[in-house]
Amino acid sequence: MTATVAAWRTYGPAVIPLPHPSWRSTVWLRRNPWFENELAPHLRTRVAAILGDAAAPHQSTS
């Protein structure tokens, strides 16, 4: 898993491999600080760009 996630840049913009969302991943995250430092910010930016205005809170017109 680590090698796959570490090579996230090679998968292209449409695919970002991530660790399994398990309680056991906390140990993995501690051992791989590059995930929080490099991949997580990129992932946040990509998600925000994809969601665009859909992520903005909607205001009521009433």
C-alpha positions in Angstrom: 0.0 0.0 0.0 2.7 2.5 0.9 4.4 2.2 -2.5 1.1 2.7 -4.3 0.1 5.8 -2.3 3.7 7.2 -2.4 3.5 7.1 -6.2 0.3 9.1 -6.3 1.7 11.6 -8.8 2.2 8.9 -11.4 -1.5 7.9 -11.5 -2.7 11.1 -13.2 -5.1 13.7 -12.1 -8.2 11.5 -12.2 -6.9 8.9 -9.7 -5.4 9.5 -6.3 -4.6 6.4 -4.3 -5.3 6.7 -0.6 -4.8 4.5 2.4 -7.7 2.5 3.7 -9.8 4.7 6.1 -9.3 2.4 9.0 -8.4 3.0 12.6 -5.2 1.1 11.8 -4.2 3.8 9.3 -3.2 6.1 12.2 0.0 4.2 12.6 0.6 4.3 8.9 0.0 8.0 8.8 2.5 8.5 11.7 5.1 6.5 9.8 4.4 8.4 6.5 4.3 12.1 7.3 4.7 12.9 3.6 1.0 12.0 3.2 -0.2 14.9 5.3 2.5 17.2 4.0 2.2 16.5 0.3 -0.8 14.4 -0.8 -3.4 15.7 1.6 -3.1 19.4 0.5 -3.2 18.3 -3.1 -6.3 16.3 -2.5 -8.0 19.2 -0.7 -7.2 21.4 -3.7 -8.5 18.9 -6.2 -11.7 18.3 -4.3 -12.3 22.0 -3.9 -11.7 22.6 -7.7 -14.0 19.7 -8.6 -16.8 20.8 -6.3 -16.4 24.5 -7.2 -19.4 26.5 -6.3 -21.2 23.3 -5.2 -19.2 23.5 -2.0 -20.2 27.0 -1.2 -23.1 27.4 1.2 -26.4 28.4 -0.5 -28.2 31.4 0.6 -32.0 31.5 0.9 -33.8 34.0 -1.3 -36.9 34.1 0.9 
